[in-house]
Amino acid sequence: MKVGERRQGIDLHEAIDDFRLACISRALDDREIALRQQSRVFFQISGAGHEALLLGLARSLRAGYDWFFPYYRDRALVLALGVTPLDILLQAVGSAADPASGGRQMPCHWGDVARNIVTQSSPTGTQCLPAVGCAEASHYILRRDLPGLTAHGDELTYVSLGEGATSEGEFWESLNTACRLHLPVLYVVADNGYAISVRAADQSPAPISELVRGFRGLHVVKMDGRDYF
């Protein structure tokens, strides 16, 4: 790739910036693993291998404008949205200086009020229903004059999960409502081949991209998350 050249709408400098964030994300993973082995961090989940997908997505999303319901492997995404490495490490060690929760939330449970990053609960898939509720609330606010509440009208609600979490009822309930009401929700299902403890083939009867194709109004895109471009 040469200076001035654009590939899929991304130029060299943007690609270099994202490569830097990918390296920072991986370095934070490695550092937290080392700290956990020293009993200085009590919990850690790696986002390794998810960086290219998340950094590519971040190019089309807007911190503090769109709404984000990430899951624990979305480290690279929150870095791209403006969460700092220091913020992440303060959460990891449970510091009172952690800007997300004052050290009360578990590590890798991202949250940032200014950037509209809504923290999640630990059980997998539970972020799906609140995400759809957020998208529906935006539509509701636009139709009614509610003092103190505003909506832009074109904001997107992002929610992510692993393929294992698509076996949970919350995912299907949320998808049903999102499609029925035509809500602006972006579901990002990262299939890394295993669902925490079992292979994807032991978790679902078919790839999730096939299982959801019967939902009217749902646009399904299957891609290689390792390919940044």
C-alpha positions in Angstrom: 0.0 0.0 0.0 1.5 3.4 -1.0 1.1 6.9 0.4 -2.1 8.4 -1.1 -3.5 5.1 -2.1 -6.9 4.1 -0.7 -8.1 0.6 -0.3 -11.8 0.1 0.6 -11.9 3.7 1.6 -9.0 3.6 4.0 -5.7 5.4 3.3 -2.2 4.5 4.4 -2.1 6.8 7.5 -5.5 5.5 8.7 -4.3 1.9 8.3 -1.1 2.7 10.2 -3.1 4.3 13.0 -5.3 1.1 13.3 -2.2 -1.1 13.2 -0.8 0.9 16.1 -4.1 0.4 18.0 -4.0 -3.3 17.2 -0.5 -3.6 18.7 -1.6 -1.6 21.8 -4.6 -3.9 22.2 -2.5 -7.0 22.0 0.1 -5.6 24.4 -2.6 -4.8 26.9 -3.8 -8.4 26.6 -0.3 -9.7 27.3 0.3 -7.3 30.2 -3.0 -8.2 31.9 -2.3 -11.9 31.5 1.1 -11.3 33.2 -0.6 -9.3 36.0 -3.1 -12.0 36.5 -0.4 -14.6 37.0 1.0 -12.2 39.6 -2.4 -12.0 41.3 -2.5 -8.2 40.6 -5.4 -8.6 38.2 -8.3 -11.0 39.3 -9.9 -11.5 35.9 -8.9 -11.3 32.2 -10.4 -12.2 28.9 -8.3 -11.9 25.7 -9.4 -10.0 22.6 -6.5 -11.4 20.6 -7.5 -12.1 17.0 -10.5 -9.8 17.0 -8.5 -6.6 16.3 -8.9 -6.3 12.5 -12.6 -6.7 12.6 -13.2 -4.2 15.4 -10.8 -1.6 14.1 -12.5 -1.8 10.7 -15.9 -1.4 12.2 -14.8 1.6 14.3 -14.0 3.5 11.1 -17.8 3.7 10.5 -19.0 4.3 14.0 -19.2 7.5 16.1 -18.2 7.7 19.7 -20.6 9.7 21.8 -23.2 9.7 19.0 -23.9 6.0 18.3 -24.6 3.6 21.2 -22.3 0.7 22.0 -23.1 -2.5 23.9 -19.8 -4.4 23.5 -18.7 -7.7 24.8 -15.6 -8.7 26.6 -13.4 -9.3 23.6 -14.0 -5.7 22.2 -10.8 -4.2 23.6 -9.6 -2.9 20.2 -13.0 -1.3 19.5 -13.1 0.7 22.8 -9.5 1.8 22.2 -10.5 3.1 18.7 -13.5 4.9 20.3 -11.1 6.8 22.6 -10.8 4.7 25.8 -7.2 5.0 26.9 -4.8 2.1 27.8 -4.5 3.7 31.3 -8.3 3.6 31.7 -8.3 -0.1 30.8 -5.5 -0.9 33.2 -7.2 1.0 36.0 -10.3 -1.1 35.5 -8.2 -4.3 35.4 -6.6 -3.7 38.8 -9.9 -2.5 40.3 -8.6 1.0 41.0 -10.9 3.7 42.5 -9.5 5.9 39.8 -11.1 3.8 37.1 -13.2 6.3 35.2 -15.7 3.6 34.1 -16.9 2.4 37.5 -14.5 3.5 40.2 -13.1 -0.1 40.2 -16.5 -1.7 40.9 -17.0 -3.4 37.6 -15.2 -6.5 36.4 -12.2 -6.1 34.0 -13.0 -6.3 30.3 -16.6 -5.1 31.0 -16.2 -1.9 29.1 -18.1 1.3 29.9 -17.7 5.0 29.2 -20.5 7.5 29.7 -19.1 10.2 27.4 -18.6 7.8 24.5 -22.0 6.0 24.9 -20.4 2.7 25.8 -22.8 0.8 28.0 -21.2 -1.7 30.4 -22.4 -5.3 30.2 -23.3 -8.0 32.6 -21.1 -11.1 32.8 -23.6 -13.8 31.6 -23.1 -14.0 27.8 -25.8 -12.6 25.6 -27.4 -10.3 28.2 -26.3 -7.2 26.3 -28.7 -7.9 23.4 -32.0 -6.9 25.0 -30.7 -3.6 26.5 -29.2 -2.8 23.1 -32.5 -3.2 21.3 -34.2 -1.3 24.1 -31.8 1.6 23.5 -32.5 1.6 19.8 -36.2 1.6 20.4 -35.8 4.4 22.9 -34.2 6.6 20.3 -37.2 6.1 18.0 -39.6 6.8 20.9 -37.9 10.0 21.9 -38.1 11.3 18.4 -41.8 10.8 18.2 -42.5 12.5 21.6 -41.4 15.7 23.2 -39.8 14.4 26.4 -38.1 17.1 28.5 -34.4 16.5 29.0 -34.2 13.7 26.4 -32.8 14.1 22.9 -32.1 11.8 20.0 -30.3 12.5 16.7 -32.5 10.4 14.5 -29.7 8.6 12.7 -27.8 7.0 15.5 -26.9 3.4 15.4 -26.9 0.9 18.2 -24.0 -1.5 18.1 -24.1 -4.8 20.0 -21.5 -7.6 19.8 -21.3 -11.1 21.0 -19.6 -14.4 20.3 -21.2 -17.2 18.3 -21.7 -19.2 21.5 -23.9 -16.5 22.9 -26.3 -16.8 20.0 -27.6 -20.0 21.7 -29.0 -17.8 24.5 -32.6 -16.8 24.5 -31.8 -13.1 24.9 -30.2 -13.0 21.5 -33.3 -14.4 19.7 -35.7 -12.3 21.7 -33.8 -9.1 20.8 -33.5 -10.1 17.1 -37.2 -10.7 16.9 -38.0 -7.2 18.3 -35.3 -5.4 16.3 -36.6 -6.9 13.0 -40.3 -6.4 13.8 -39.8 -2.8 14.6 -37.1 -2.1 12.0 -34.7 -0.8 14.5 -31.2 0.5 13.6 -29.2 -2.2 15.4 -25.9 -3.6 14.2 -25.3 -7.1 15.5 -21.7 -8.2 15.3 -21.3 -11.9 15.9 -17.6 -12.9 16.1 -17.2 -16.6 15.4 -13.8 -17.6 16.5 -14.5 -21.3 16.3 -15.2 -22.0 19.9 -17.8 -20.9 22.5 -15.6 -20.4 25.6 -15.4 -24.1 26.3 -16.7 -26.0 23.3 -16.4 -26.0 19.5 -19.0 -24.0 17.5 -20.2 -27.3 16.0 -21.1 -28.6 19.5 -23.0 -25.4 20.3 -25.2 -24.7 17.3 -26.8 -26.8 14.5 -25.5 -24.4 11.8 -23.5 -21.2 11.4 -25.4 -18.3 12.8 -25.3 -16.5 9.5 -27.5 -19.3 8.1 -29.8 -19.6 11.1 -30.9 -15.9 11.0 -31.6 -15.6 7.3 -35.4 -16.1 7.7 -35.8 -12.8 9.6 -37.4 -10.2 7.4 -35.6 -6.9 7.3 -32.4 -8.3 8.6 -29.4 -7.7 6.3 -26.8 -10.5 6.8 -23.2 -10.0 5.9 -20.7 -12.8 6.4 -17.0 -11.8 6.3 -13.5 -12.8 7.3 -12.9 -10.9 10.4 -9.1 -11.3 10.0 -9.1 -9.3 6.8 -8.9 -5.6 7.7 -9.7 -4.4 4.2 
